[in-house]
C-alpha cells in the first residue's frame, strides 16, 4: 500500500528525471516518472498497469483542477497521458478521487467500441494517478468548432459525427453504465473525422468536489434534474446529446450570450433551450426537441436516436446533398 504522509509533489522535483527538458519544472510529470517511487496498478486489473519505461512524455496540452493532459508515446504509439494529482491536505477528497480513478479505469478496461476512446493502461504513484489512452490528433469537438469561428459544420459530417456519439452512448447504456458529463469537450476527433467518447470518471470528481463551478462550463450541457441535484437516470446523457447535436449543426457554443450559471438558471427556471435554425431538417429538430425535454421520460433512448439519425443521413444523401445549416448570428441563441 502506498503511503502519502509527509510526501508532496514538490519532494519529487529534485529526484532523477525521465521527462523532456520542457517538463523540467512540471511537478506532476516528475512525480509520475520518478524512478525512486513505487508504481502500482489496480486490484484485478494488473494486466493494464503501464510500464513507465516505455512511456515518453511530451508537453501538456490541457489542464483542469487536479489534472493535466499530456501528449506522449507508449511503445512508439501516440498517446494521451492524463495525470491526476492527489490532494495533499484533504484526505476525504483524495479518497473520493482515488475511487473515481479506479472506476474510470475499470470502465475503460471494460468498454470495447469503435466510438469509445481506446484504453492503453494506467498506474498509481504516491502522489499522482495516471491514465493513458489513444491520442486524438483532431482534438475535441469543442476545440474543432472554436477553430471554425462559429461556422456551421457541413450537414453530412454533422450527422455522421452525431451518429458516432449516439452509437457509442447506446453501447454504454446497453451495459447499464452512465456518462454523467457528456459534452463537446469530452468528444474526441480522429484522423478520419470519426468521434470517440472520452472521460468516464474525472468529470464526476469535479461535479462532486467543486460543486459544478461556472469555470467547468458543464452547466451548459447539464440536464435540469442534475442541476437541481434531483434523482436522475441515464437520460441525463440524452439531454446533453441534444445540446451537442445543436452544437454540431450550428457550430456555436450553447447559451453563448450567458455565463454558465445564468444558463443553468434559465434552463431550470425558464425552460430556455438553444434556438433551432429555421432551415433545420424536421427529423433533426425533433431529435433535439425530444432530447432536451424537461421530462426525462420523453427523451428517447440512444437506440432510437441512432435510428432517427440514420433516417436523417439517408434523407440528406437523397434530397439535400449540398445542404448546410446557416445559423443567423444576429438572432438570440436561446428560446424559452
MINU-770092 format. One line per 10 residues: number of its first residue (from 1); their letters; for each residue x, y, z of C-alpha. Coordinates in nm, 2 decimals. Each point is the difference from the previous one (the first is absolute). Layout:
REM MINU-770092
NUM) a) X:Y:Z ~ ...
END
This chain:
REM MINU-770092
1) xxxxxxxxxx) 0.00:0.00:0.00 ~ 0.14:0.34:-0.10 ~ 0.02:0.25:0.29 ~ -0.02:0.37:-0.05 ~ 0.09:0.14:0.34 ~ 0.26:0.28:-0.02 ~ 0.02:-0.03:-0.38 ~ -0.09:0.27:-0.25 ~ 0.06:0.06:-0.37 ~ 0.27:0.25:0.09
11) xxxxxxxxxx) 0.20:-0.28:0.15 ~ 0.04:-0.16:-0.34 ~ 0.14:0.29:-0.19 ~ 0.36:-0.06:0.09 ~ 0.00:-0.37:-0.05 ~ 0.12:-0.18:-0.32 ~ -0.20:0.11:-0.30 ~ -0.11:-0.19:-0.31 ~ -0.20:0.27:-0.18 ~ 0.07:0.25:-0.27
21) xxxxxxxxxx) 0.18:0.33:0.08 ~ -0.32:0.18:-0.05 ~ -0.15:-0.18:0.30 ~ 0.30:0.06:0.23 ~ -0.21:0.22:0.23 ~ -0.32:-0.20:-0.03 ~ -0.05:-0.16:0.34 ~ -0.29:-0.23:-0.11 ~ 0.21:-0.14:-0.29 ~ 0.30:-0.04:0.23
31) xxxxxxxxxx) -0.22:-0.18:0.26 ~ -0.12:-0.25:-0.26 ~ 0.34:-0.07:-0.16 ~ 0.21:-0.01:0.32 ~ 0.20:-0.33:0.01 ~ 0.03:0.00:0.38 ~ -0.36:-0.02:0.08 ~ -0.21:-0.32:-0.02 ~ -0.25:-0.06:-0.29 ~ -0.32:-0.18:0.07
41) xxxxxxxxxx) -0.29:-0.13:-0.22 ~ -0.35:-0.07:0.11 ~ -0.13:-0.31:0.17 ~ -0.14:-0.25:-0.26 ~ 0.13:0.23:-0.28 ~ 0.38:-0.07:0.02 ~ 0.01:-0.08:-0.37 ~ -0.08:0.37:-0.07 ~ 0.29:0.13:0.20 ~ 0.22:0.21:-0.23
51) xxxxxxxxxx) 0.38:-0.05:-0.01 ~ 0.13:0.35:0.06 ~ 0.33:-0.10:-0.18 ~ -0.20:-0.01:-0.32 ~ -0.17:0.34:0.06 ~ 0.15:0.32:-0.15 ~ -0.17:0.32:0.11 ~ -0.05:0.31:-0.22 ~ -0.14:0.33:0.10 ~ -0.33:0.07:0.18
61) xxxxxxxxxx) -0.28:0.11:-0.23 ~ -0.29:0.04:0.24 ~ -0.05:0.02:0.38 ~ -0.27:0.04:0.26 ~ -0.05:-0.04:0.37 ~ 0.25:-0.26:0.13 ~ 0.07:-0.13:-0.35 ~ 0.21:0.05:-0.32 ~ -0.01:-0.16:-0.34 ~ 0.32:-0.06:-0.19
71) xxxxxxxxxx) 0.09:-0.13:-0.34 ~ 0.26:-0.28:-0.01 ~ 0.08:-0.34:-0.14 ~ -0.03:-0.35:0.15 ~ 0.17:-0.29:-0.18 ~ 0.04:0.24:-0.29 ~ -0.37:0.08:-0.02 ~ -0.14:0.35:0.04 ~ -0.19:0.02:0.32 ~ -0.17:0.25:0.23
81) xxxxxxxxxx) 0.12:-0.01:0.36 ~ -0.23:0.12:0.27 ~ 0.16:0.07:0.34 ~ -0.22:0.05:0.31 ~ 0.16:0.17:0.30 ~ -0.08:-0.14:0.34 ~ -0.12:0.29:0.23 ~ 0.26:0.04:0.27 ~ -0.21:0.15:0.28 ~ -0.35:-0.15:-0.06
91) xxxxxxxxxx) -0.01:-0.38:0.08 ~ -0.37:-0.02:-0.08 ~ 0.04:0.16:-0.34 ~ 0.30:-0.22:-0.07 ~ -0.20:-0.32:0.09 ~ -0.28:0.11:-0.23 ~ 0.23:0.07:-0.29 ~ 0.17:-0.33:0.04 ~ -0.34:-0.18:0.00 ~ -0.09:0.19:-0.32
101) xxxxxxxxxx) 0.34:-0.08:-0.16 ~ -0.05:-0.37:0.07 ~ -0.35:0.02:-0.14 ~ 0.11:0.17:-0.32 ~ 0.28:-0.25:-0.05 ~ -0.25:-0.29:0.05 ~ -0.24:0.16:-0.25 ~ 0.26:0.07:-0.26 ~ 0.14:-0.35:0.04 ~ -0.35:-0.14:-0.06
111) xxxxxxxxxx) -0.13:0.22:-0.28 ~ 0.09:-0.13:-0.35 ~ -0.16:0.20:-0.27 ~ 0.12:0.19:-0.31 ~ -0.15:0.32:0.14 ~ 0.15:-0.03:0.34 ~ 0.36:0.12:0.05 ~ 0.25:-0.29:0.01 ~ 0.15:-0.07:0.34 ~ 0.37:-0.07:0.02
121) xxxxxxxxxx) 0.06:-0.03:0.37 ~ 0.03:0.17:0.34 ~ 0.21:0.01:0.31 ~ 0.02:0.16:0.35 ~ 0.29:0.18:0.16 ~ 0.03:0.14:0.35 ~ -0.13:0.35:-0.10 ~ -0.16:-0.05:-0.34 ~ -0.22:-0.23:-0.20 ~ 0.04:-0.05:-0.38
131) xxxxxxxxxx) -0.23:-0.12:-0.28 ~ 0.14:-0.05:-0.35 ~ -0.23:-0.01:-0.31 ~ 0.04:0.03:-0.37 ~ 0.07:0.36:-0.12 ~ -0.25:0.19:-0.21 ~ 0.18:0.22:-0.24 ~ -0.31:0.20:-0.08 ~ -0.05:0.10:0.36 ~ -0.35:0.04:0.15
141) xxxxxxxxxx) -0.32:0.09:-0.18 ~ -0.01:0.33:0.19 ~ 0.36:0.09:-0.11 ~ -0.09:-0.10:-0.36 ~ -0.31:0.23:0.01 ~ 0.19:0.29:0.15 ~ 0.26:-0.02:-0.28 ~ -0.28:0.03:-0.25 ~ -0.10:0.33:0.16 ~ -0.37:-0.09:0.05
151) xxxxxxxxxx) -0.03:-0.12:-0.36 ~ -0.24:-0.29:-0.03 ~ 0.12:-0.35:-0.08 ~ -0.09:-0.15:-0.33 ~ -0.34:-0.17:0.05 ~ 0.12:-0.34:-0.11 ~ 0.30:0.01:0.24 ~ -0.21:0.13:0.29 ~ -0.25:-0.29:-0.03 ~ 0.29:-0.25:-0.04
161) xxxxxxxxxx) 0.17:0.12:0.31 ~ -0.33:0.02:0.19 ~ -0.05:-0.37:-0.09 ~ 0.34:-0.09:0.13 ~ -0.09:0.15:0.34 ~ -0.35:-0.16:0.00 ~ 0.14:-0.34:-0.08 ~ 0.27:0.02:0.26 ~ -0.26:0.11:0.26 ~ -0.24:-0.27:-0.10
171) xxxxxxxxxx) 0.28:-0.25:0.07 ~ 0.08:0.16:0.34 ~ -0.37:0.01:0.11 ~ -0.05:-0.36:-0.12 ~ 0.26:-0.10:0.26 ~ -0.20:0.18:0.27 ~ 0.27:0.27:0.03 ~ -0.04:0.38:0.00 ~ 0.22:0.29:-0.13 ~ -0.10:0.29:0.22
181) xxxxxxxxxx) 0.20:0.26:-0.18 ~ -0.07:-0.04:-0.37 ~ 0.10:0.32:-0.17 ~ 0.20:0.11:-0.30 ~ 0.32:0.04:0.21 ~ -0.01:-0.38:0.06 ~ -0.06:-0.10:-0.36 ~ 0.32:-0.06:-0.19 ~ 0.06:0.02:-0.37 ~ 0.23:-0.24:-0.18
191) xxxxxxxxxx) 0.17:0.00:-0.34 ~ -0.30:-0.13:-0.20 ~ -0.22:0.27:0.18 ~ -0.16:-0.27:0.20 ~ -0.09:0.08:0.36 ~ 0.08:-0.20:0.32 ~ -0.14:0.06:0.34 ~ 0.25:0.06:0.29 ~ 0.02:0.10:0.36 ~ -0.20:-0.25:0.20
201) xxxxxxxxxx) 0.11:0.09:0.35 ~ 0.18:0.32:0.07 ~ -0.29:0.22:-0.10 ~ -0.21:-0.15:0.28 ~ 0.27:0.08:0.25 ~ -0.03:0.36:-0.10 ~ -0.38:-0.01:0.03 ~ 0.02:-0.13:0.36 ~ 0.30:0.19:0.13 ~ -0.03:0.33:-0.18
211) xxxxxxxxxx) -0.37:0.04:0.02 ~ -0.02:0.05:-0.38 ~ 0.17:0.34:-0.01 ~ -0.06:0.23:-0.29 ~ 0.36:-0.06:-0.11 ~ -0.07:-0.36:-0.09 ~ -0.26:0.12:-0.25 ~ -0.18:-0.33:0.04 ~ -0.33:0.18:0.09 ~ -0.05:0.08:-0.37
221) xxxxxxxxxx) -0.05:-0.37:-0.07 ~ -0.16:-0.11:0.32 ~ -0.35:-0.13:0.04 ~ -0.24:0.19:0.23 ~ -0.04:-0.28:0.25 ~ 0.38:-0.02:0.03 ~ 0.03:0.37:0.05 ~ -0.26:-0.02:0.28 ~ 0.17:-0.30:0.16 ~ -0.31:-0.21:-0.04
231) xxxxxxxxxx) 0.01:-0.37:-0.07 ~ 0.10:-0.07:-0.36 ~ 0.04:-0.29:-0.24 ~ 0.19:-0.07:-0.33 ~ -0.23:0.25:-0.16 ~ 0.23:0.29:0.12 ~ 0.24:-0.10:-0.28 ~ -0.29:0.01:-0.25 ~ -0.06:0.36:0.10 ~ 0.37:0.08:-0.04
241) xxxxxxxxxx) 0.00:-0.17:-0.34 ~ -0.28:0.23:-0.12 ~ 0.23:0.30:0.09 ~ 0.30:-0.16:-0.18 ~ -0.21:-0.06:-0.31 ~ -0.10:0.37:0.00 ~ 0.37:0.09:0.03 ~ 0.09:-0.22:-0.30 ~ -0.29:0.15:-0.21 ~ 0.07:0.37:0.09
251) xxxxxxxxxx) 0.37:-0.01:0.08 ~ -0.07:0.22:0.30 ~ 0.05:-0.01:0.38 ~ -0.33:-0.08:0.18 ~ -0.14:0.31:0.18 ~ 0.29:0.20:-0.12 ~ -0.16:0.33:0.11 ~ -0.02:-0.13:0.36 ~ 0.24:-0.11:0.27 ~ -0.02:-0.37:0.09
261) xxxxxxxxxx) -0.19:0.09:0.32 ~ -0.24:0.22:-0.19 ~ -0.06:-0.28:-0.24 ~ -0.07:-0.25:0.28 ~ -0.25:0.24:0.15 ~ -0.17:0.06:-0.33 ~ -0.02:-0.37:-0.08 ~ -0.16:-0.09:0.33 ~ -0.22:0.30:0.08 ~ -0.09:0.13:-0.34
271) xxxxxxxxxx) 0.01:-0.31:-0.22 ~ 0.25:0.16:-0.23 ~ 0.16:-0.20:-0.27 ~ 0.23:0.09:-0.30 ~ -0.19:0.12:-0.31 ~ -0.03:-0.25:-0.28 ~ 0.08:0.15:-0.34 ~ -0.30:0.05:-0.23 ~ 0.15:-0.21:-0.28 ~ 0.07:-0.30:0.23
281) xxxxxxxxxx) -0.12:-0.33:-0.13 ~ -0.32:-0.10:0.18 ~ 0.14:-0.33:0.12 ~ 0.30:0.18:0.16 ~ -0.22:0.26:0.15 ~ -0.21:-0.28:0.15 ~ 0.30:-0.18:0.14 ~ 0.13:0.32:0.18 ~ -0.34:0.10:0.13 ~ -0.07:-0.35:0.14
291) xxxxxxxxxx) 0.35:-0.04:0.14 ~ 0.00:0.32:0.20 ~ -0.36:-0.03:0.13 ~ -0.03:0.09:0.37 ~ -0.17:-0.34:0.06 ~ 0.26:-0.28:-0.02 ~ -0.27:-0.25:-0.10 ~ -0.06:0.19:-0.33 ~ 0.37:-0.02:-0.09 ~ 0.06:-0.30:-0.24
301) xxxxxxxxxx) 0.25:-0.27:0.07 ~ 0.32:0.01:-0.20 ~ -0.10:-0.31:-0.20 ~ -0.29:0.21:-0.13 ~ 0.22:0.30:-0.06 ~ 0.23:-0.21:-0.22 ~ -0.30:-0.11:-0.22 ~ -0.12:0.36:-0.03 ~ 0.35:0.13:-0.10 ~ 0.03:-0.28:-0.25
311) xxxxxxxxxx) -0.32:0.11:-0.16 ~ 0.13:0.36:0.00 ~ 0.32:-0.12:-0.17 ~ -0.20:-0.18:-0.27 ~ -0.21:0.31:-0.06 ~ 0.31:0.22:-0.03 ~ 0.16:-0.24:-0.25 ~ -0.31:-0.02:-0.22 ~ -0.16:0.35:0.02 ~ 0.23:0.27:0.14
321) xxxxxxxxxx) 0.36:-0.12:-0.07 ~ 0.14:0.35:-0.01 ~ -0.19:0.15:0.29 ~ 0.17:0.17:0.28 ~ -0.17:0.17:0.30 ~ 0.05:0.37:0.03 ~ -0.07:0.14:0.34 ~ -0.06:0.37:0.01 ~ 0.24:0.16:0.25 ~ -0.23:0.30:0.05
331) xxxxxx) -0.29:-0.19:0.15 ~ 0.00:-0.10:0.37 ~ 0.15:-0.34:0.06 ~ -0.25:-0.12:0.25 ~ -0.37:-0.06:0.01 ~ -0.24:-0.05:0.28
END
